[in-house]
């Protein structure tokens, strides 16, 4: 328990309630958020901010979940929204300074006005997780956080399809189509490239937990569930099965070391490059060469091999002896030749 994250939860309730109703067609429910946070630590502070005279039914749902309701009643000539936002910012900073044992702050809002608060909390060495409805969340907020959870994607959130959006013949027992998962090739490239970067910048092994933290730093909205996996370990086992990474037991149980395959796919890729260059006459410019490689192998991607760019891949192939790579002033480009 001493190593558990202590979490403070602050909810800009008006923002979430209106966003869920307008974009998802359903009332905001705390349970999906609470379940997601239970996987990340122990919530010790729960506060929600709104003029509760507008959300009478919601009050009962929140009080049953032991959320402290901070009432910001609307006054004539005053901005209810700004008053609630200011109160939430002041309370969050007060908790950050007075309760050192709280390590993680969860801000449930999609409002970019809270971005400076996120920056300040991170300056105070606090981890910040944001939660918001995807279509109403400002593009400025997710990149500022350590992690950002889209409410629509949480387990248990079921958007309601408006009746008028359904054609009469479309009302069948068939289930509503689920949102498509993200591109697996992009995922393979992202993971391989991240592992390669960690290996080059760190003297120690790259563990699964380190890899997940780094992926979240690159993209705070990253979530393995978007690719159809129930857990990050399951995602890694899948990538190991298709030879994108290799997994070996680590020093901590359940936290394997992640490495890139030493050879195999990489050697085959070098051989492919040499073959394409040879077929093109033995000497070819770098520009446009990747498209020619993809004509031979449509799913080719240097990022799946851990390289940040096609040029970096070609330099590695040249170091390996598969091709020769030199700058050519006449064509103002790199030129590759087959040995």
VOGU-3710 file (C-alpha; in Angstrom, 3 decimals, decimal comma):
1> xxxxxxxxxx> 0,000/0,000/0,000  2,951/2,350/0,658  3,769/2,270/-3,053  0,214/3,032/-4,210  -0,418/6,228/-6,106  -2,618/8,617/-4,086  -5,036/10,361/-6,425  -6,969/13,622/-6,133  -9,975/13,810/-8,469  -11,346/17,204/-9,553
11> xxxxxxxxxx> -14,406/17,289/-11,829  -15,504/20,262/-13,920  -18,981/18,795/-13,863  -20,783/21,236/-16,120  -18,216/20,698/-18,872  -18,479/16,898/-18,709  -22,244/16,694/-18,247  -23,037/18,975/-21,191  -20,392/17,339/-23,409  -21,666/13,820/-22,677
21> xxxxxxxxxx> -25,262/14,845/-23,355  -24,512/16,747/-26,575  -21,924/14,443/-28,145  -22,760/11,022/-26,702  -26,490/11,385/-26,177  -26,262/10,092/-22,616  -25,848/11,357/-19,065  -22,380/11,447/-17,538  -21,650/8,496/-15,243  -18,803/8,474/-12,733
31> xxxxxxxxxx> -18,436/4,680/-12,584  -16,340/4,281/-15,808  -13,955/6,999/-14,599  -13,741/5,482/-11,110  -12,984/2,045/-12,560  -10,199/3,439/-14,749  -8,651/5,272/-11,794  -8,882/2,195/-9,556  -6,364/0,573/-11,904  -3,977/3,492/-11,400
41> xxxxxxxxxx> -4,081/4,046/-7,645  -6,180/4,995/-4,618  -8,491/8,005/-4,912  -8,333/9,962/-1,642  -9,878/13,283/-2,747  -13,074/13,519/-4,832  -14,557/16,915/-5,647  -17,014/18,084/-8,309  -17,751/21,727/-9,170  -21,020/23,110/-10,597
51> xxxxxxxxxx> -24,160/25,056/-9,857  -25,968/21,986/-8,536  -29,407/23,512/-8,938  -28,998/22,614/-12,637  -27,949/19,020/-11,936  -30,266/17,814/-9,200  -30,455/14,166/-10,366  -26,686/13,993/-10,812  -26,099/15,052/-7,214  -27,490/11,761/-5,911
61> xxxxxxxxxx> -25,274/9,730/-8,258  -22,164/11,611/-7,130  -22,911/11,551/-3,406  -23,394/7,784/-3,579  -19,835/7,673/-4,946  -18,597/9,803/-2,006  -17,841/12,849/-4,146  -17,727/16,196/-2,329  -20,004/18,629/-4,175  -18,676/22,184/-4,397
71> xxxxxxxxxx> -21,640/24,421/-5,151  -21,013/27,514/-7,267  -24,497/29,087/-7,552  -25,209/31,436/-10,414  -25,414/35,033/-9,311  -26,860/37,927/-11,271  -24,147/39,605/-13,335  -21,518/36,960/-12,552  -20,098/34,170/-14,673  -20,959/30,810/-13,133
81> xxxxxxxxxx> -18,469/28,992/-15,347  -15,501/31,214/-14,489  -16,295/31,089/-10,770  -16,361/27,285/-10,781  -13,146/27,078/-12,819  -11,300/29,472/-10,503  -12,473/27,612/-7,398  -11,334/24,286/-8,878  -7,877/25,703/-9,735  -7,425/27,205/-6,260
91> xxxxxxxxxx> -8,486/23,972/-4,549  -6,189/21,838/-6,706  -3,168/24,022/-5,949  -4,039/24,086/-2,249  -4,122/20,283/-2,174  -0,841/20,116/-4,114  0,957/22,311/-1,562  -0,647/20,978/1,610  -0,851/17,233/0,931  2,513/15,975/-0,231
101> xxxxxxxxxx> 1,341/12,363/-0,145  -0,928/12,996/-3,168  1,117/12,149/-6,253  -1,496/12,176/-9,027  -4,111/14,770/-9,959  -7,014/13,847/-12,220  -8,733/16,771/-13,941  -12,050/15,814/-15,522  -12,571/18,523/-18,113  -12,021/19,251/-21,765
111> xxxxxxxxxx> -11,520/22,984/-21,207  -8,175/24,424/-22,356  -8,456/27,045/-19,586  -7,065/24,374/-17,251  -3,855/23,922/-19,268  -1,855/26,367/-17,078  -2,988/24,397/-14,001  -1,677/21,204/-15,614  1,683/22,869/-16,250  1,908/24,150/-12,670
121> xxxxxxxxxx> 1,054/20,759/-11,158  3,711/19,089/-13,290  6,234/21,724/-12,172  5,398/20,612/-8,627  6,335/17,042/-9,618  2,742/15,829/-9,731  1,469/13,366/-12,316  -1,571/14,759/-14,159  -4,253/12,674/-15,855  -6,959/14,382/-17,879
131> xxxxxxxxxx> -10,423/13,025/-18,666  -12,706/14,539/-21,277  -15,243/13,833/-24,013  -13,278/13,509/-27,244  -15,320/15,803/-29,502  -15,435/18,645/-26,967  -11,892/18,428/-25,603  -9,543/21,228/-26,607  -6,570/20,093/-28,687  -4,293/21,972/-26,254
141> xxxxxxxxxx> -5,177/19,945/-23,166  -4,201/16,285/-23,880  -0,557/16,992/-24,876  -0,057/18,936/-21,628  -1,028/15,960/-19,448  0,985/12,887/-18,498  -1,971/10,780/-19,616  -5,330/11,660/-21,119  -8,367/9,396/-21,053  -11,203/10,042/-23,460
151> xxxxxxxxxx> -14,421/9,409/-21,565  -16,102/7,966/-24,693  -13,483/5,169/-24,870  -13,711/4,056/-21,235  -15,116/0,644/-20,445  -18,825/0,941/-19,670  -19,538/4,113/-21,667  -22,152/3,400/-24,336  -23,010/6,322/-26,652  -26,681/6,472/-27,629
161> xxxxxxxxxx> -27,553/6,529/-31,334  -30,313/9,053/-32,041  -33,495/7,339/-33,383  -33,720/9,696/-36,356  -30,199/8,667/-37,391  -31,409/5,111/-38,017  -33,215/4,189/-41,233  -36,333/2,025/-40,695  -34,811/-0,983/-42,439  -31,602/-0,556/-40,439
171> xxxxxxxxxx> -33,337/-1,371/-37,129  -32,223/-4,967/-36,959  -31,095/-7,222/-34,118  -27,585/-6,500/-35,406  -25,430/-4,589/-32,906  -24,253/-1,044/-33,555  -20,905/-1,137/-35,334  -17,974/-0,607/-32,974  -15,438/2,132/-33,749  -12,546/0,792/-35,860
181> xxxxxxxxxx> -9,286/-0,043/-34,127  -6,179/1,916/-35,034  -3,634/0,877/-37,648  -1,505/-2,051/-36,459  1,396/-1,111/-38,755  1,538/2,324/-37,148  1,501/0,663/-33,728  4,371/-1,674/-34,670  6,408/1,250/-35,938  5,725/3,348/-32,866
191> xxxxxxxxxx> 6,724/0,585/-30,434  9,834/-0,473/-32,373  10,991/3,118/-32,788  10,445/3,823/-29,089  12,345/0,699/-28,007  15,228/1,642/-30,302  15,334/5,154/-28,845  15,307/3,859/-25,271  18,065/1,354/-26,038  20,286/4,087/-27,475
201> xxxxxxxxxx> 19,723/6,561/-24,628  19,778/4,188/-21,647  22,456/1,858/-20,321  19,948/-0,415/-18,592  17,338/-2,796/-19,980  14,078/-1,503/-21,445  11,219/-2,931/-19,393  7,555/-3,077/-20,360  6,645/-0,501/-17,698  9,342/1,900/-18,956
211> xxxxxxxxxx> 8,124/1,444/-22,518  4,503/2,178/-21,551  5,504/5,363/-19,681  7,528/6,530/-22,691  4,661/5,871/-25,097  2,388/7,965/-22,878  4,948/10,788/-22,885  4,919/10,709/-26,684  1,124/10,520/-26,873  -0,817/11,028/-23,616
221> xxxxxxxxxx> -3,932/9,594/-25,302  -2,214/6,267/-26,073  -4,312/3,315/-24,942  -3,755/-0,301/-25,935  -7,538/-0,823/-25,879  -7,786/1,339/-29,020  -5,898/-1,426/-30,838  -8,116/-4,185/-29,433  -5,908/-5,351/-26,541  -7,095/-5,775/-22,964
231> xxxxxxxxxx> -3,706/-5,022/-21,399  -0,310/-3,676/-22,409  1,270/-7,072/-21,781  -1,129/-8,620/-24,276  -0,135/-6,018/-26,854  3,565/-6,794/-26,332  2,982/-10,541/-26,638  1,190/-9,931/-29,935  4,093/-7,827/-31,263  6,555/-10,479/-30,098
241> xxxxxxxxxx> 4,513/-13,063/-32,010  4,966/-11,130/-35,273  8,670/-10,513/-34,568  8,449/-6,750/-33,973  9,969/-7,089/-30,480  11,390/-9,815/-28,265  10,378/-10,389/-24,635  12,594/-11,912/-21,933  11,803/-12,227/-18,203  12,805/-9,151/-16,224
251> xxxxxxxxxx> 13,951/-8,673/-12,647  10,386/-7,885/-11,540  7,583/-10,372/-12,036  5,155/-9,311/-14,744  7,515/-6,632/-16,110  9,505/-8,292/-18,938  12,436/-6,736/-20,752  11,655/-5,595/-24,293  14,277/-5,697/-27,047  14,345/-5,547/-30,815
261> xxxxxxxxxx> 15,136/-8,726/-32,761  18,895/-8,903/-33,277  18,668/-9,985/-36,912  16,116/-11,820/-39,037  13,718/-9,125/-40,263  16,440/-6,483/-40,306  18,783/-8,596/-42,439  15,919/-9,421/-44,770  15,114/-5,704/-45,093  18,736/-4,898/-45,964
271> xxxxxxxxxx> 18,700/-7,650/-48,575  15,435/-6,264/-49,973  16,964/-2,776/-50,283  20,058/-4,150/-52,039  17,875/-6,127/-54,441  15,711/-3,093/-55,324  18,778/-0,891/-55,898  20,330/-3,570/-58,108  17,133/-3,977/-60,126  17,048/-0,209/-60,730
281> xxxxxxxxxx> 20,437/-0,291/-62,440  22,771/-0,451/-59,457  22,694/3,273/-58,659  19,608/5,209/-57,513  18,724/8,436/-55,670  17,308/8,229/-52,171  14,249/10,323/-53,085  11,423/8,076/-54,190  13,318/4,891/-53,337  11,011/3,994/-50,445
291> xxxxxxxxxx> 8,016/3,923/-52,795  9,934/1,579/-55,108  10,689/-0,716/-52,158  6,991/-0,726/-51,272  6,104/-1,814/-54,793  7,980/-5,014/-53,968  6,828/-5,326/-50,346  3,686/-3,167/-49,837  3,760/-3,266/-46,026  7,438/-2,278/-45,725
301> xxxxxxxxxx> 8,112/0,211/-42,917  11,506/1,127/-41,519  9,799/2,207/-38,298  8,796/-1,401/-37,590  12,530/-2,127/-37,526  13,200/0,664/-35,040  14,439/3,373/-37,438  13,125/6,927/-37,237  13,437/7,587/-40,973  14,148/5,848/-44,265
311> xxxxxxxxxx> 17,488/7,677/-44,432  18,506/6,231/-41,071  17,544/2,774/-42,328  19,657/3,265/-45,470  22,623/4,401/-43,371  22,297/1,239/-41,287  22,175/-0,837/-44,469  25,314/0,912/-45,694  27,089/0,220/-42,403  26,017/-3,408/-42,741
321> xxxxxxxxxx> 27,528/-3,526/-46,239  24,254/-4,162/-48,043  24,560/-0,953/-50,101  26,837/2,032/-50,523  25,435/5,455/-49,553  27,071/8,752/-50,580  25,987/12,319/-51,206  25,942/13,214/-54,905  26,224/16,941/-55,700  25,113/16,398/-59,302
331> xxxxxxxxx> 21,678/15,141/-58,259  21,612/17,093/-54,964  20,611/13,938/-53,109  21,996/10,814/-51,503  22,800/8,067/-53,966  22,698/4,353/-53,192  24,668/1,808/-55,134  24,608/-1,962/-54,941  28,000/-3,601/-54,257
//
